[in-house]
Amino acid sequence: MRINYVKEIDENLREINKILNRDLKREMIKLDLGLSHFYILTTLYREKVLSSGNLAKSLDVRNSTITSLVDRLVKLSLVKRRRCERDRRVVLVELTDKGRKLTEKLLTLRKERLKEIVKELPEEKVKEIYESIKRVKEILKKK
């Protein structure tokens, strides 16, 4: 019985993500940026400072990919690079004030969109969805 839902769950998750990202994409396009740039900004917002290598690992992309994506963000003064003082071979990446403000704006956009959705649902349904998503995340983290 449960296996019958796998396809529908997959399709619904993809569609939900697509809809939630629509507003973000509009904002990112204004800056000539893509969702990959958004993921870099939000990762740096959460982690503060990361080496290029660790940033690539956390986003599951190649170092060369991170380099070109970060180049664009540096050009727009959204992030800055600096050498690690302990190991000059390591390049650290962090948000600038401008990058932090933009990231906060983008995260707020996404949260506001979710709030609109949640307002349409009964409280017990919201709690049920929250618990289910939390459990799925825990299972995925174990694997």
C-alpha positions as CSV (number, residue, x, y, z in Angstrom):
1,M,0.0,0.0,0.0
2,R,2.7,2.5,1.0
3,I,4.8,1.9,-2.0
4,N,1.9,3.1,-4.2
5,Y,2.4,6.6,-2.8
6,V,6.1,6.8,-3.7
7,K,5.6,8.2,-7.2
8,E,3.0,10.8,-5.9
9,I,5.2,11.9,-3.0
10,D,8.1,12.4,-5.3
11,E,6.0,14.4,-7.8
12,N,4.4,16.5,-5.1
13,L,7.8,17.3,-3.4
14,R,9.2,18.4,-6.8
15,E,6.2,20.5,-7.6
16,I,6.2,22.1,-4.1
17,N,9.9,22.9,-4.4
18,K,9.3,24.4,-7.8
19,I,6.5,26.6,-6.6
20,L,8.5,27.8,-3.5
21,N,11.5,28.5,-5.7
22,R,9.5,30.6,-8.2
23,D,9.6,33.8,-6.2
24,L,13.3,33.2,-5.4
25,K,14.1,32.7,-9.1
26,R,12.4,36.0,-10.0
27,E,14.6,37.9,-7.5
28,M,17.7,36.0,-8.5
29,I,17.1,36.7,-12.2
30,K,17.1,40.4,-11.5
31,L,20.7,40.0,-10.3
32,D,21.5,37.6,-13.2
33,L,22.0,34.8,-10.6
34,G,20.6,31.3,-10.3
35,L,19.4,29.0,-7.6
36,S,22.9,27.6,-7.2
37,H,24.0,31.0,-6.1
38,F,21.1,31.1,-3.6
39,Y,22.3,27.8,-2.1
40,I,25.8,29.2,-1.7
41,L,24.4,32.4,0.0
42,T,22.2,30.5,2.4
43,T,25.0,28.0,3.2
44,L,27.3,30.9,4.0
45,Y,24.6,32.6,6.0
46,R,24.2,29.5,8.1
47,E,27.9,28.6,8.4
48,K,29.4,32.1,8.4
49,V,32.8,31.1,6.8
50,L,33.7,28.1,4.8
51,S,36.7,27.0,2.7
52,S,35.9,26.7,-1.0
53,G,36.4,23.0,-0.7
54,N,34.0,22.6,2.2
55,L,31.5,24.8,0.5
56,A,31.7,22.6,-2.6
57,K,31.3,19.5,-0.4
58,S,28.3,20.9,1.4
59,L,26.5,21.6,-1.9
60,D,27.7,18.4,-3.5
61,V,29.4,20.1,-6.4
62,R,32.9,20.1,-7.9
63,N,35.5,22.6,-6.7
64,S,35.7,24.1,-10.2
65,T,31.9,24.7,-10.2
66,I,32.1,26.4,-6.8
67,T,34.9,28.6,-8.1
68,S,32.9,29.9,-11.0
69,L,29.7,30.4,-8.9
70,V,31.7,32.2,-6.2
71,D,33.4,34.4,-8.8
72,R,30.0,35.8,-9.9
73,L,29.1,36.5,-6.3
74,V,32.4,38.2,-5.6
75,K,31.9,40.4,-8.7
76,L,28.5,41.5,-7.3
77,S,30.1,42.1,-3.8
78,L,27.9,39.5,-2.2
79,V,30.7,37.4,-0.9
80,K,34.4,37.9,-0.4
81,R,37.4,35.5,-0.4
82,R,40.4,35.6,1.9
83,R,43.3,33.4,2.6
84,C,43.3,31.3,5.8
85,E,45.9,32.7,8.2
86,R,46.9,29.2,9.4
87,D,47.2,27.7,5.9
88,R,47.7,30.2,3.1
89,R,46.7,27.5,0.5
90,V,43.1,27.5,1.8
91,V,40.7,30.0,0.4
92,L,37.9,31.0,2.8
93,V,34.6,32.4,1.5
94,E,32.1,34.5,3.5
95,L,29.2,36.9,3.0
96,T,29.7,40.6,2.8
97,D,27.1,42.9,4.5
98,K,25.4,43.3,1.1
99,G,25.3,39.5,0.7
100,R,23.9,39.0,4.2
101,K,21.1,41.6,3.6
102,L,20.2,40.0,0.2
103,T,20.2,36.5,1.8
104,E,17.9,37.7,4.6
105,K,15.6,39.2,2.1
106,L,15.4,36.0,0.0
107,L,14.9,33.8,3.1
108,T,12.1,36.1,4.3
109,L,10.4,35.8,0.8
110,R,10.4,32.0,1.2
111,K,9.2,32.1,4.8
112,E,6.4,34.5,3.9
113,R,5.3,32.1,1.1
114,L,5.2,29.2,3.5
115,K,3.3,31.3,6.0
116,E,0.6,31.9,3.4
117,I,0.3,28.2,2.8
118,V,0.2,27.3,6.5
119,K,-2.6,29.9,7.1
120,E,-4.8,27.8,4.8
121,L,-4.5,24.6,6.9
122,P,-5.9,23.6,10.2
123,E,-3.4,23.7,13.1
124,E,-3.5,19.9,13.6
125,K,-2.7,19.4,9.9
126,V,0.3,21.8,10.1
127,K,1.6,19.9,13.2
128,E,1.1,16.5,11.4
129,I,3.0,17.8,8.3
130,Y,5.8,19.2,10.5
131,E,6.2,15.9,12.4
132,S,6.2,13.9,9.1
133,I,8.8,16.1,7.4
134,K,10.9,16.1,10.6
135,R,10.8,12.2,10.6
136,V,11.6,11.9,6.9
137,K,14.6,14.2,7.5
138,E,15.8,12.1,10.4
139,I,15.6,8.9,8.3
140,L,17.4,10.5,5.4
141,K,20.2,11.7,7.7
142,K,20.8,8.1,8.9
143,K,21.4,6.8,5.4
